[in-house]
Amino acid sequence: MNYIEVNNLEYFDIKQIFDCGQCFRFEINGDSSVEGVALGKFLRLEQTSASSVRIYATKEDYERIWKHFLALDEDYGAVRADIKSAFPGDKTMERAMEAGRGIRILRQDSWEALCSFIISQNNNIPRIKGIISNLCRTYGDKIIAEDGREFYSFPSAERVLDAGLEGMNGLRTGFRAKYIIAAAKAVCEREIDLEALSKMQTDKALAELCSLYGVGLKVASCVALFGLYKLDAFPVDVWVKRILAKYYPDGLDISKLGGYAGIAQQYLFYYERYLADKNA
């Protein structure tokens, strides 16, 4: 199999990246490998050391697709310095940044992110993954990995719209079915232009996303951060509300956190979810 070995990496841990709630189509195998589908292609990664990752792809696909998707072209040393400047002397953030030091925000497809985070509403991760897997198997295109295994691409908005409410209800999406179809219709009929949103200021992009039927600020913020690569978007869900109440009872002015507020949110989320109890 073709692969690229990327060495001398700082701040890159595949387990943290693919297990921090930002995507739903990858499976982690132990601590050292992960595989799934993104951007219509199968991807397998192996963490060969703390500072090295093996990406199973041709050199052309790595340079054209995966380097950008995995944010390997982003200077996370500079990102982390910026976050520290927004949290001067903050011990909670220092611990969170150390705990989640390998997290990077992926550059995901915007339609997939929109549809996926609509599905995520009032849902748990195993069920979200199950629904999305069935959606892709039913309406996506078949992808054959080099070892012969079958995977499926994420279906286009057009295919989802064609499937209609009956198709979405068949996937047991529940009350979310009508929101998924409304979003697909808005994308297909250019009522919302996701590419244009990626170039807007974050507050304007959030307002546009919140104009979609069934999309509130939490889902819109997740789409902005994970689908539009708006790194200043700061999703607030039940976990984050708990974090803010626990560590910042006097309030946290999110507007002052700078251009990487969303990455700071991911550090805090990861820290609380996995490691805070160990430091209690």
Order of alpha helices (4+ residues) and beta strands (2+ residues): beta-alpha-beta-beta-beta-beta-alpha-alpha-alpha-alpha-beta-beta-alpha-alpha-alpha-alpha-alpha-alpha-alpha
